[in-house]
Amino acid sequence: MPLPQIFATVPANTRVAGQALDTDLDQIGTMGVYPCSCSGTNSIALVPFPNLPTLSAYANYQRFAFVAAGTSTGPVTIDFAGLGALPWYFADGTSQLTTGNVIVGEYYDVAFIQYLNGGGGGFISAAASTATAGLPGANTITNAMLVPMPPHTLKGNAQAITTNPQDLTVSQSLILLIGTDTPHLIPGIGIDITGTWPNQTINVTLELTHSAIGFSHFATFGVSEVAMRWKAPIAFTIAAGLAGTQVSVGGAPSDGTQTFSLQKNTVQFGTIQITTGGGVALTAASLTTFAIADTLTIVAPALPDSTMSDIGVALLIVRI
C-alpha cells in the first residue's frame, strides 16, 4: 500500500506542505501495534500512549498492546480510545473471553477483525499475546489449571455404544485438570489430551462415583436377622447421618420403634429406626470409610415386630 506522499518523487527545489509528512507518519502508525495504558477488568478501556497517531475508527487487523489492569470476572470487551466497546474472542472467533481468561499484570496483544460479532467487529488475541488462544496442548497444562473450553456436547456413542447412548453436555467452560501427565476432571469425569493444538485428540471417560446398595425384605424378620451382608469390591464412603439413604416401609411395626444396626466389620456405625407410624430416622455420627474387602452388614432388631414387613433400604455410597 503506497503512502499518500512519496517524497522521492518530489522534484528538486519543490515545496511540499508539512501536513503531507504528518499524513505519511499517521499512515505508518496504523501499520504497527498501538501500545496502550489499560483500565477496567471486564470492560477494558485502552488509551494510546502519548504522541501516537490518532485513530478515528477501527481498522481491520489493527493491533493494540497492553498489560491487563485486572483479572476478568465475566465476559470481556475492549474499547480503544472511546471508539466503542467490542467483544474479545478466543482464536476460534466465536467464544468470548470470560471469567479468569484475562489475568492481571499479563501482557496482551489483540487485533481488530471486522467480520467478528456478526460483522459488527471485535477483537481476537494476536500471536504475541499471552491470552489463551484455544484449548492448550498437554505440555502447557499445569497442576490444577483452569482451562477455558467453549460449550460442547460429547456424544455417548463415540466408542461404538449403540444402545441408548448418553450425551454429556459441557455447558460450563472451565475444566479442572490435576496434572500434565494424568489430567483428570472432577470426580466421575476423566479427560486425556494428546497432541498439540489444534491437532489434538481428547478422550473423555465417565465413571460412576455415586451409587446405592441395599436390600428388600418382604416378610417379617427373624431375631437379629442379617438383612444384608456385602463385602466391598471398591473403596467407598457413607455420609454422616446416612445422608442420601432411602428407606421404604410397606408394613409398619405395631409394637414400637424398631432399630436396624448398620455395621462395618461387625462394629456399629449407624442405625435405621422405623416407628409404628412408618416414620424413619437415620443416624450415623460421622462419615464412614470402607476399604476394599471391608464388610457392610445390616442387622434386624433383636426383638423383631410381628407386623413389620416389606422393608426396602437403599444406602447411598460414594466411591473413592
Beta strands, then each sheet from edge to edge (+ up, - down):
strand 1: 33-39
strand 2: 43-48
strand 3: 63-67
strand 4: 77-80
strand 5: 85-89
strand 6: 107-113
strand 7: 122-125
strand 8: 146-148
strand 9: 152-154
strand 10: 168-170
strand 11: 174-176
strand 12: 189-196
strand 13: 199-206
strand 14: 210-217
strand 15: 226-231
strand 16: 236-238
strand 17: 246-251
strand 18: 258-264
strand 19: 267-274
strand 20: 280-284
strand 21: 288-290
strand 22: 295-299
strand 23: 309-319
sheet 1: 1+ 2- 4- 5+ 7+ 6- 3+ 1+
sheet 2: 8+ 11-
sheet 3: 9+ 10-
sheet 4: 12+ 13-
sheet 5: 14+ 23- 16+ 21-
sheet 6: 14+ 23- 17+
sheet 7: 15+ 22- 18+ 19- 20+
end
